[in-house]
Amino acid sequence: MKHIGILVPSFPVASETFVVTEINALVASGHQVTVVTFENIGECDALSPEVTVIEVEKPSRAELLLGVFNIPRLVRGISSATKMKSIATSSLVAYGYSIANIIKHRRIDHLHCHFMHGSLAYGIVGAKLAHITVSSIGHGHDVYVNQSDIPQKLSLCDFSVAVCQDMANQFSRYTHSKVKLLHCGINLERFNQAPTGAYNDVKLLFIGRLVEKKGLHFLMPALKNTLLTHHITLDIVGDGPLMNDLKFMVEALGITNNVNFLGRKPPTWIADNTKNYSALVAPFCIAKNGDRDTGPLVLKEAMGSGIAVLTTELMGAKEIVNQKVGMKCKPSDIMDLTRMLSQFCDFSPYQRFTMGQNGKRFVTKHFNAKAQAEKLSGWVQAL
């Protein structure tokens, strides 16, 4: 089995558990895995003890001079670097050389790069300098906001992974891109809790960063509308720049008795407590800067916990949620959000419980991290 290097801008990746989940699943599949990062933030308790984390350092002038004498290696690196315009060629070659040294010293056979920011550009150059294969995976902000050199990066990778069909369609429009579709999976051993029964009260849970693309500024007025005819509560797990604005909105709407801000919670809390709710609500939208959620893991984690999911018809969400496991509405539409919440409240406790059980079966079949890692492993092994 090939030794896979996972390149990320920083590690652990804040609030993005799918990276660690994928790494652990690759290890379980038989791969040696090394994390290569530009910023080692600290320990990650959830990471397999078999994985080493290496921080990229800027190479010294002496190291660069030694690299100059390896002409074929240098030509490969410069040829790739000059195809990308958003980062200076000298910077790409310098840090690419440092990544190549890590690849050589750790005997890495393939470099898989999460996020298509500048780190991917450095990873591509590093892989070319080390003469190994390289792949990439897009997520959200890195594809739809920071779009620098995306076509060039895709053309230089041996293959690129999209996490939803809409992203795959976009990537396929670029010339010479080799696109694979792979939905992020979840750790079914962690998210295996199940509700003990059907609940009469409608208790909703939101989990995520409090930022524009999560759509909470549309949810609050919809919740206000729904409370005119139904009793409903909402617990918000997470923090972020919109915390104060959202609290002010809740107060202004007069719904403080129905909305609780719980702050950020560890993954263990989420895995243990999600089962206690009627549904997860995730009113995703497209932010003004184009940012959006593409293949939201939180939907799958809620389904794995056996509860219904209420979301919007945006990007990967529409591929994850069907009428058997939850409900969808139009993004950024308060009235359609109101309709969805009201209809969900009108369901019997048994109907809501059944949705959750259907979701549990669906996510087990389609979004198992182990099975997704085996697909990725097969693509890497075939290179």
N, C-alpha and C positions, 0 to 999 in steps of 0.2 A: 504494500500500500504506500502511496506517495506521502511524503512529508509536506503538509500544507501550511503555508504562512498566511495568517489573517491580518491584513493591514487595515488599521482604523486610525482616524485623526487623533483620538484620545481614548484611553481605556482605564477603567470600565466606561462604557458609553452611557452617560447620564440618561436615565429613564428609558433606555432602549435595551430591554432584556433579551431581545431576539438574537443579538450578537453572541452573548454567552450561551444561550440555548443552542444555537447552531454549532458553536465550538464544541460543547460537551457532547452533542449528538455525533459529530464527526469523530471525536475520540472514541465514543462507544462503537462506532462503525469500524474501528481498527486503524485510523489514521494517527500519526504523530502530528500535533498541531503546535505551532509557535505563533504568538501574537506579536506583531510588529506595530509600534505606535510612536507618534511624535510627542505624546504627552502621557506619561504613566501616572495617573491620578492617585492610585493606591491599591490596596488589597481588594479582591473580589471574592467573597466567601462562597459564592455560587459556582465559581470556576473550578473545573477539574484540576486536582493537584498535579496531574501529568503535564499540564500546559505551562510553558515558560513565556513570560512577557518581556520583550526586549524594546528598549527605547532608542529611537533613531537619533544619532548625534551628528552635528555638522562635521564633515571630515576636515582634517588639518590640511594645510597647504602641502606638506610633505606627502601625505597620502594621495592627494590629487596628482602630484607630480609623478608618483609611481604609476598611477593609472594611465597617464598619458602615453607611457611606453607600450601599453597593450593596445595596439592600433585597432585590430578588429573589434575588440570590446568597446573601445571609445567610439568608433564609427557607428555601431549599433545604437549606442546611447544618444549620441548627438542627432542621428537621423530621426529618432523618435521625438526627442525634445523639441526640435525645430518645427515639428508639425503642430505643436500647441503654442498658442500666442498669449495666453493670459498670465503665464509665469515666465520670467527670464530664462533663457536657455542655460546660462551659467548656474542659476539656482537649481534648475532641474537636474543638471549633470552632477552638481556637488552633492545634493541630498540623494539623488539616485545612486551615486557611487557608494554612499554610506549604507543604503538599503541593500545594494548588491553585496557588500562585504558581509552583512548579516546573513544574507541568503547563502553565501559561500561557507561561512564559518558554521552555520547551523545545519548546512546540507539540506536546505529547503528545495523541494522539487517543483512546487507550484505556488504562486502568490495569488490569493483571492482578496480583492479590495472592497471593503464595505464603504458606501457613500461615494459619490462622484465629484467630490470637491477637489481642491488642489492636491490632496493626499493621493488621489488616484493617479494624477499626472506623475508625481514622484515615484509611485509604485510601478507604473508602466516602464519608466526609464530605468529604475532599479532592476526590474525583471529582464529587460532587454540587455542591460550591461552584464547581468549574471547568466544570460542565455538560458532562461527558463520560461515556462508558459505563465500567462497571467490572465485573470478574469476579474470582472467587476460586478457589483450589484447596486442598483439604484433604489432609493427609498422615497423621499418626498422633497424636502427643501433643496437637496443637492441636485435634483432634476428640474424642478419647476421654478426655483428662485435663482440659485447660483448655477446658471446653465453654461458656464464657461467651457468651451472646447468639447462639449458633449459628443458631437459627431466624430471628432478626431480621436477622442478617448475610446469610443466604441470600436472604431476601425482598427485600433492598435491592440485591442484585447483579443485573446483567442476565443472567448465567448463572454457575453454579458447577460446578467440575470435581471429580469423585470419581476416585480412582486405582484403585479396585477395585469390583466389583459390590456387595459387602456395604455399602461406604460409600455407593454410589449409592442403594441401597435405603433406607438410613437417611435420607439427605438428602431423598428423595422423599416421606417420611412428613411432612415439614414443609410447612405450607401456603405456597403462593406461591413455592416454590423451583423454580428452573429448572435442572435437573441434566443434566450431560453426563458420560459415562464416558470417561476417557482414561488408559490405562496409561502410566506414565513410560517413555520410550524410552532406548536407549543409543546412544552414538557407535560405530557399527560400524567406523569407520575406526581407532578406538583399540583396540577389543576384537575384533581380527581374527586373533589368534594361533591356532594349531592344534597339538594334540599331535602329536608325530612318530610315535607308535605306541602300542600297547597296553602298559600297565605291569603286571608281575606283582605287585609290591608295592602294597598299598592305602595310599595316602598321602592323607589328608584335609586340607582347608584350611578354616579359619573366618576370615571377614573382618567386622569390625564393632566397634562400641563395646562395651565389657565392662560391660553393664548388664543388669538383670533380664530384660527382655523378649526378649533374645537366646537365653535358655534354656540357657546353658552349664552351669548348676548341675544340670540334668537330663542333659546330655550326658556329663559326666564319669563318673557311676556306670554309665551305659549302656556307655561305652567300657571301663570296668573289667570289666563282664560279658562283653563281646565278646572281650576279650583272653584269656579262659579257653580259647577254642577257635580264635581267629584272631590273626594278627599284623597290627597296624594302627598307623599313626602319625598324629598330629594336629598341625598347625602353626596357631597362633593369631596372626592379624595384627590388631592394634588395641590400644587402651588404654582405661582408664575406671575408674570408682570400685570395681569389683569385682575388679580385678587381684590384689590381695593375698589376698582371700578365695578366689579360684580357684586361685592357686598353693598355698595351704594345703590346699585340697581335693585337688589333684593329689598332693601329698606324702602326705596322710593315706590316700589310696586306693592308694598305692604304684605310681603309673603315670608317674612323672617321666621314665622312659626313653622313654616313648611320646608325651609331650606337650611341645611347644616353644612358648614365648611369644616371639614375634618382635617385639613392640611395634608401634607405628604405622608404616605404610609409605606412601609417596606413591602417587598413582594410577598413575604410570608403572611402579612396581614391580609393582603388582597386574596391570596390563595385560600386562606382560612375563613374569610368573612363574606366573600361574594355570594355564597350560597344562601345567605340570610335575606336576600332582596328578591323582589318580584321580577325585576329586569334591570339590565344595564341600559342607560340612555347615552347615545353618542351622536349629537346633532352636527356632524362634520359639515364644514363648508369650505369654500375657497377664499383664502385671505386676500386682502387688497394687493399684496405683493406677489400673489400667485401661489403661495404656499398651500399645501393640502396634505391630508392623510391619504395614503395609497393602498396599503394592505393592513389595516389596523389590527395589531395583535390583541388589543384589549377586547375586541369582539369575540375572538376565538377563545380567549381565557375565560370570558363570561360564559360562553357556550360550554366550555369544558367543565365549568362549575355547575352546570345544569340550570341556568336561568335564561329567560328570554332576552332578546336584544332589540332595542329600538334605535334606529339610525337613519341615515339619509341615503339617497341613491347616488352616491359619489364614489368614483374610482373603484377600488377594490371592495368597498363595503357592499356594493350591489352583487358582487360575486360570492360573498361570504354568507349573506343573509337572504333567506327566502321566507315565504309566508308560513312555512311549517315551524320555523325556529324564531321568528320575530316579525317586526314590521319595519317598513321604510317610508320616508316622506321626501319631498323635494328639499334640496339644500337651501338654506337662507330664506325659508318660507315660514313665517310665524303661524299663519293660518293652517298650513298643512301639518306643521308640528302639533298644533292644537288638536286637529282632527285625529292624528295618530295617537296622542296621549289619551284622548277621550274614548276612542275605540278600544284601546288596551284596557282602560278602566272598566269598560262595559263587559269585557270578557269575564267568565266565571273563574274562580280560583283554579278550578281543574283545567280549564283551557290554557291559562297562563302557565301552569305547572307542566302541561303536556308540551308546550312550546320549548320549555327548558330541557325536557328530556329528549325531544327531537334534536335539539341543538347539540346535546352531549354526544349523541350517536353520530351526528353529522361531522363534528369536529374530530372525533376519533377516527373516522374513516378518511377524511380529506386533509387534515391539518396536523398530523402527527409529526413532531420535529424529527423523530428517528427516521421516518420514511422520507421526509424532505431531504435530510442529510444524505441518505443513501442515493437519492437522485443526483445531488450535487457531486457526491463521491464518484458516481458513474461517469459524469461528464469530465471530471478531472482525470480519472484513470484512463479515459479514452483518448486523451491528448497525446 
